[in-house]
Amino acid sequence: MKSKLLCGTACATLCLIAFGGTARSATLDDVMARLDKIERENAELKAKIKSMQGAKSAPAPVAAAPAPTDPSKFKGNPVLHAAVATSPAFSCNPSGSACGPPAAPPPTGPLIGGMPVKAGPLTPLIDNTTVTLYGTIDISGDIFNPSVFDQGTKFGVASNTSSFGVRVRHNLSPYGWDGWAAVAQIESQVDIASAPTERAAFGTRDSFLGIEGPWGSLKAGKSDTPYKKATAAFDPFSRTIADYNSIMGNTGGDNRAEFDWRMNHAVWYESPILYGLQFSALFSPGQNYAQDNSDYSYGDLFQCNGASTRGSGSNFPGTGGAVPGNIGGNGCTDGSYGNAYSAALAYKNGPFTAMAAYELHEQVNRHGDDGLQPTLPGAPSLIAPVFFPDGSQVFTGVHNEWAAKIGGGYRFNDWIGDLQLYAYYEWMRREVLPFEEPFNERSRDGVYASLTQYIGTQWSVSAAYAHAFQTPGSPACLSFNNVNAGFACGTIPPAGPIGQYQPNFLDSSVSQYSLGARYYFNQWASWYIVGTVLTQGPNAHYCLGASGHGYQVCSRDAANDTIGGATIKAASSGMTFNF
């Protein structure tokens, strides 16, 4: 009789937990009413069992543990936890001279995975982990002209920072950690229009494991730096051909923005928002095999620290710095750094936004510019110093590089709609020795400003301006924009041949002008059109689309010679879909 009653109770409870049958459509009041009924029946059963035990001399058999819940009927993630072990019984040794302490009473109340929780009777029935799938798809058709003598106008299709990710949050409050949660994320680039490479491997973008609490969050993995995030909202043309990283965060031009970066093997902290203020800080250890950071970091085989995949500074064949071998090849000599530190303070109060950010890269190796890096281990005879036609030897060395920026924004309503204004100033410095200053193209100031006029709820029109000021010098010869570009480094005409020239005393400033519009079908899908122009001094060699665009448009000829001072123009139209 007792076994049948216990089995009946177990079946009723399991049916309720599984939300089977008509319980799937029951209201919360119905469920609570059934729980009350079950509790009353349990009390009656306990009384009957107690009276039956008193009538029998033999001990009652122990009820079998309930069968595991069917995953297909579990509301939430189909994850089953192992059964909870029973407490050991009070016992003595055979001689009876020593007895163990009595077993601790089993926990009362609801359990999750055998752990007591503090919430009500429904808590064990509610899944405690939230898994979110998300992503962005952005694809555009482009037309561009780098104004190089053998290039002309070209067309392109780009998959611009398209990505897919999985975000997980596990609430720890029911286990006694009020306000705490374990968090994780795995995000990858998705090459919608181009052939996938290792850039599109799972986990190439912001990915981490961490914990959130009342005092902020602590995470480890890889992430955009606080310095980068501080002004991410300032750019209305992010990921398009007019992305502000053509200049901002970009020290020497070309196709990398070293201070608008995602850092590997990093640990970072994000504070809670208090009175509109939020602080964030990140540390990334260099983990380098070589003291001058000329090698791969531990865990980053085949990819130099601070280099874009298969791009400049990556040691990939054909990128200009590749050397034979893997570890020990000393090929990371185009911006590879050691330890890195990044911090930002942001403030937002209604329509007003302000921010300040700082980032330091320790011992950045630039020997790729002066030829003083060994090309093979143990073979210093292969070092080939670089000399200019005036007899000066190029020195770039291994030094710290840092950047800082400060700015803000304001949003107000004019007679058309909301108008958003942003602006900031940026300082970039490479701490070189005095005799290296004429070859220092990494120290400069910059300024950026943007405005976006919203028209109703479906249109916005944006304009932006970016400018990089003069640098102290340049470490390389650039090419004139003509068929003699491939000639050896000479001097400025008419003193020398018309081919390459020594640019380290010429104007290296650059300006970018961008204009565009976006139509919002809804909050997830939008269409845009944008145009941009990059005008440069003869010593400048910047690229459009240096960060988020699907590819870069640089002033290079068919032989990959860098043309100094070229004006680059581009227009693009595309669609963005967020989910």
Residue pairs with C-beta under 8 A, 6 or more apart in sequence:
1 52
2 48
2 49
2 52
2 60
3 61
3 63
5 45
5 48
5 49
6 45
6 63
9 38
9 41
9 42
9 45
10 63
10 66
12 38
12 41
13 38
13 66
14 66
14 67
14 69
15 21
15 23
16 23
16 31
16 34
16 35
16 38
16 125
17 69
17 124
17 125
18 69
18 70
18 73
18 74
19 73
19 75
19 125
20 73
23 30
23 31
23 34
26 34
31 122
35 121
49 60
52 60
53 60
65 83
68 80
68 83
69 80
71 78
71 79
71 80
72 78
74 80
74 127
75 125
75 126
75 127
76 126
76 127
76 128
76 129
77 127
77 129
77 131
81 112
81 113
81 114
84 111
84 114
87 103
87 104
87 105
87 106
88 100
88 103
89 103
90 99
90 100
90 101
90 102
90 103
91 99
91 100
92 98
92 99
92 100
93 99
107 116
108 116
109 116
109 117
110 116
110 117
110 119
110 120
110 121
110 123
110 124
111 117
111 124
112 123
112 124
112 128
112 174
112 175
115 175
117 123
117 124
117 174
117 175
117 176
118 174
118 176
119 174
123 174
128 170
128 171
128 174
129 168
129 169
129 170
129 171
130 168
130 169
130 170
130 171
131 166
131 167
131 168
132 166
132 167
132 168
132 169
133 164
133 165
133 166
133 167
133 579
134 164
134 165
134 166
134 167
134 578
134 579
135 162
135 163
135 164
135 165
135 190
135 578
135 579
136 161
136 162
136 163
136 576
136 577
136 578
136 579
137 159
137 162
137 190
137 192
137 576
137 577
138 159
138 160
138 161
138 162
138 239
138 574
138 575
138 576
138 577
139 157
139 158
139 159
139 160
139 162
139 192
139 193
139 574
139 575
140 157
140 158
140 160
140 240
140 241
140 550
140 572
140 573
140 574
140 575
141 155
141 156
141 157
141 572
141 573
141 574
142 155
142 156
142 157
142 158
142 241
142 570
142 571
142 572
143 153
143 154
143 155
143 156
143 570
143 571
143 572
144 153
144 154
144 156
144 241
144 544
144 553
144 568
144 569
144 570
144 571
145 151
145 152
145 153
145 154
145 568
145 569
145 570
146 553
146 554
146 555
146 556
146 563
146 566
146 568
147 481
147 555
147 566
147 567
147 568
147 569
148 481
148 555
148 556
148 557
148 563
148 566
149 481
149 482
149 483
149 485
149 557
149 563
150 483
150 557
150 558
151 557
151 558
156 550
156 551
157 193
157 550
158 193
158 194
158 241
158 545
158 549
158 550
158 551
158 572
158 574
159 190
159 191
159 192
159 193
159 194
159 550
160 239
160 240
160 548
160 549
160 550
160 574
161 189
161 238
161 239
161 548
161 549
162 189
162 190
162 191
162 192
163 187
163 188
163 189
163 190
163 205
164 187
164 188
164 190
165 185
165 186
165 187
165 188
165 205
165 206
166 185
166 186
166 187
167 183
167 184
167 185
168 183
168 184
168 185
169 181
169 182
169 183
169 212
170 181
170 182
170 183
171 181
172 180
172 181
172 182
173 179
173 180
173 181
177 213
178 214
179 213
179 214
180 211
180 212
180 213
180 214
181 211
181 212
181 213
182 209
182 210
182 211
182 212
183 208
183 209
183 210
183 211
183 212
183 217
183 219
184 208
184 209
184 210
185 206
185 207
185 208
185 221
186 202
186 203
186 207
187 203
187 204
187 205
187 206
187 207
188 200
188 201
188 202
188 203
188 204
188 205
189 199
189 200
189 204
189 205
190 200
191 197
191 199
191 200
193 550
194 550
194 551
197 309
197 310
198 204
198 309
198 310
199 309
199 310
204 309
205 222
205 262
206 221
206 222
206 223
206 224
206 262
207 221
207 222
208 219
208 220
208 221
208 222
208 223
209 219
209 220
209 221
210 217
210 218
210 219
210 220
210 221
211 217
211 218
211 219
214 272
215 271
215 272
216 269
216 270
216 271
216 272
217 269
217 270
218 267
218 268
218 269
219 267
219 268
219 269
219 270
220 266
220 267
220 268
221 266
222 262
222 263
222 264
222 265
222 266
223 262
223 263
223 266
223 268
223 282
224 232
224 261
224 262
225 261
225 262
225 263
225 282
225 340
225 342
225 359
226 268
226 280
226 281
226 282
226 342
226 343
226 344
226 357
226 359
227 249
227 259
227 260
227 342
227 343
227 344
227 357
227 358
227 359
227 403
227 405
228 249
228 259
228 260
228 261
228 262
228 342
229 280
229 344
230 344
230 346
230 355
230 356
230 357
230 405
231 248
231 355
231 357
231 405
231 407
231 422
231 424
231 448
232 238
233 353
233 409
233 422
234 244
234 407
234 409
234 422
234 423
234 424
234 448
234 450
235 243
235 244
235 448
235 450
235 464
236 450
236 452
236 460
236 462
236 464
236 516
236 518
237 243
237 244
237 462
237 464
237 514
237 516
237 530
237 532
238 244
238 548
239 547
239 548
239 549
240 516
240 528
240 530
240 545
240 548
240 549
240 572
240 574
241 530
241 532
241 544
241 545
241 549
241 553
241 570
241 571
241 572
242 464
242 512
242 514
242 516
242 530
242 531
242 532
242 544
242 570
242 572
243 545
243 546
243 547
243 548
243 549
244 448
244 450
244 464
244 466
244 512
245 257
245 260
245 546
245 547
245 548
246 466
246 512
246 532
246 534
246 542
246 543
246 544
246 545
246 546
246 547
247 446
247 448
247 466
247 467
247 468
247 510
247 512
247 542
248 257
248 260
248 426
248 446
248 448
248 466
249 257
249 258
249 259
249 260
249 261
249 403
249 426
249 547
250 256
250 257
250 258
250 259
250 260
250 468
250 542
250 546
251 258
251 259
251 401
251 403
251 428
251 430
251 441
251 442
251 443
251 444
252 441
252 442
252 471
253 441
253 510
253 540
253 541
253 542
253 543
254 312
254 541
254 542
254 543
254 546
254 554
254 562
255 308
255 311
255 312
255 543
255 546
255 552
255 554
256 307
256 308
256 311
256 312
256 313
256 335
256 546
257 546
257 547
258 306
258 335
258 361
258 401
259 359
259 403
259 428
260 547
261 306
263 282
263 284
263 340
263 342
264 284
264 297
264 299
264 300
264 305
265 284
265 285
265 287
265 297
265 299
265 300
266 282
266 283
266 284
267 282
267 283
267 284
268 280
268 281
268 282
268 283
269 280
269 281
269 282
270 278
270 279
270 280
271 278
271 279
271 280
272 278
276 347
276 348
276 349
277 345
277 346
277 347
278 345
278 346
278 347
279 343
279 344
279 345
280 343
280 344
280 346
281 341
281 342
281 343
281 344
282 340
282 341
282 342
282 343
283 339
283 340
283 341
284 339
284 340
284 341
284 342
285 339
286 293
286 297
286 305
286 337
286 338
286 339
286 340
286 362
286 363
287 297
287 298
287 299
287 300
287 305
288 294
288 295
288 296
288 297
288 298
288 305
288 336
288 338
289 295
289 296
289 297
289 298
289 327
289 328
290 330
290 332
292 363
292 365
292 367
292 398
293 305
293 332
293 336
293 337
293 338
293 363
293 364
293 365
293 398
294 330
294 331
294 332
294 333
294 336
294 365
294 367
294 373
295 327
295 328
295 329
295 330
295 331
295 332
296 302
296 303
296 304
296 305
296 315
296 326
296 327
296 332
297 305
301 326
301 327
302 315
302 316
302 326
303 309
303 314
303 315
304 313
304 314
304 315
304 331
304 332
304 334
304 335
304 336
305 332
305 336
305 337
305 338
306 313
306 335
306 336
306 337
306 361
306 364
307 313
307 314
307 315
307 332
307 334
307 335
307 336
308 314
309 316
310 316
310 319
311 319
312 319
312 320
312 321
312 334
312 335
313 319
313 321
313 332
313 334
313 335
313 336
313 368
314 321
315 321
315 322
315 323
315 329
315 331
315 332
316 322
320 334
320 368
321 331
321 332
321 333
321 334
321 368
322 331
323 329
323 330
323 331
323 375
323 376
324 376
325 376
325 377
328 377
329 376
329 377
330 373
330 374
330 375
330 376
330 377
331 373
331 375
332 365
333 365
333 366
333 367
333 368
333 373
334 365
334 366
334 368
334 369
335 364
335 365
335 366
336 364
336 365
337 361
337 362
337 363
337 364
337 365
337 401
338 361
338 362
338 363
339 362
340 359
340 360
340 361
340 362
341 359
341 360
342 357
342 358
342 359
342 360
343 357
343 358
343 359
344 355
344 356
344 357
344 358
345 355
345 356
345 357
346 353
346 354
346 355
347 353
347 354
347 355
348 354
351 410
351 411
351 412
352 408
352 409
352 410
353 408
353 409
353 410
353 422
354 407
354 408
354 409
355 405
355 406
355 407
355 408
355 424
356 404
356 405
356 406
357 404
357 405
357 406
358 402
358 403
358 404
359 402
359 403
359 404
360 400
360 401
360 402
361 400
361 401
361 402
362 400
363 398
363 399
363 400
364 398
364 399
364 400
364 401
364 430
365 373
365 398
366 396
366 397
366 398
366 399
366 430
366 442
366 475
367 373
367 396
367 397
367 398
369 386
369 394
369 396
369 439
369 475
369 476
370 385
370 386
370 393
370 394
370 395
370 396
370 397
370 439
370 475
371 383
371 384
371 385
371 386
371 394
372 383
372 385
372 395
372 397
373 383
374 380
374 382
374 383
375 382
375 383
376 382
385 393
385 394
386 393
386 394
386 475
386 476
387 393
387 394
388 394
388 477
388 489
388 502
388 504
389 489
389 490
389 491
389 496
389 502
390 491
390 502
392 438
394 439
394 475
394 476
395 433
395 435
395 436
395 439
396 432
396 436
396 439
396 440
396 475
397 432
397 433
397 436
399 430
399 431
399 432
399 433
399 436
400 430
400 431
401 428
401 429
401 430
401 431
401 442
402 428
402 429
402 431
403 426
403 427
403 428
403 429
404 426
404 427
405 424
405 425
405 426
405 427
406 424
406 425
407 422
407 423
407 424
407 425
407 448
408 422
408 423
408 424
409 420
409 421
409 422
409 423
410 420
410 421
411 418
411 419
411 420
411 421
412 418
412 419
413 419
414 453
416 453
416 454
416 455
417 453
417 454
417 455
417 456
418 453
418 454
419 451
419 452
419 453
419 454
420 451
420 452
420 454
421 449
421 450
421 451
422 448
422 449
422 450
422 451
423 447
423 448
423 449
423 450
424 447
424 448
425 445
425 446
425 447
426 445
426 446
426 447
426 448
427 445
428 442
428 443
428 444
428 445
428 446
429 442
429 443
430 440
430 442
430 443
432 440
432 443
437 472
437 473
438 472
438 473
438 504
438 505
439 473
439 474
439 475
439 504
440 471
440 472
440 473
440 475
441 471
441 472
441 473
441 474
441 475
441 508
442 471
443 471
443 472
444 468
444 469
444 470
444 471
444 508
445 468
445 469
446 466
446 467
446 468
446 469
447 466
447 467
448 464
448 465
448 466
448 467
449 464
449 465
450 462
450 463
450 464
450 465
451 462
451 463
451 464
452 460
452 461
452 462
453 460
453 461
453 462
454 460
455 461
457 520
458 519
458 520
458 521
459 517
459 518
459 519
459 520
460 517
460 518
460 520
461 516
461 517
462 514
462 515
462 516
462 517
462 518
463 514
463 515
463 516
464 512
464 513
464 514
464 515
465 511
465 512
465 513
465 514
466 511
466 512
467 509
467 510
467 511
467 512
468 508
468 509
468 510
468 511
468 540
468 542
469 509
470 507
470 508
470 509
470 537
471 508
471 539
473 504
473 505
474 503
474 504
474 506
474 508
474 539
475 504
476 503
476 562
477 489
477 500
477 501
477 502
477 503
478 500
478 501
478 503
478 538
478 539
478 541
478 562
478 563
478 564
478 565
479 485
479 486
479 499
479 500
479 501
479 557
479 561
479 562
479 563
479 564
480 498
480 499
480 500
480 501
480 563
480 564
481 563
481 564
481 565
481 566
482 498
484 497
484 498
484 499
485 499
485 500
485 557
485 559
485 561
485 563
486 499
486 559
486 561
487 497
487 498
487 499
487 500
488 497
488 499
488 500
489 499
489 500
489 501
489 502
490 496
490 497
490 498
490 499
490 500
490 501
490 502
491 501
491 502
492 501
492 502
492 506
493 501
500 561
501 564
503 538
503 539
503 564
504 539
506 537
506 538
506 539
506 564
507 537
507 538
507 539
507 540
508 537
508 539
508 540
509 536
509 537
509 540
510 534
510 535
510 536
510 537
510 540
510 542
511 534
511 535
512 532
512 533
512 534
512 535
513 532
513 533
513 535
514 530
514 531
514 532
514 533
515 530
515 531
515 532
516 528
516 529
516 530
516 531
517 528
517 529
517 530
518 526
518 527
518 528
519 526
519 527
519 528
520 526
521 527
524 577
524 578
524 579
525 575
525 576
525 577
525 578
526 575
526 576
527 573
527 574
527 575
527 576
528 573
528 574
528 575
528 576
529 571
529 572
529 573
530 571
530 572
530 573
531 569
531 570
531 571
531 572
532 544
532 569
532 570
532 571
533 567
533 568
533 569
534 542
534 544
534 567
534 568
534 569
535 567
536 542
536 555
536 564
536 565
536 566
536 567
537 565
538 564
538 565
539 564
539 565
540 564
540 565
541 554
541 555
541 562
541 563
541 564
541 565
541 566
542 568
543 552
543 553
543 554
543 555
543 568
544 552
544 553
544 554
544 568
544 570
545 551
545 552
545 553
545 570
546 552
553 568
553 570
554 562
554 568
555 562
555 563
555 564
555 565
555 566
555 568
556 562
556 563
557 563
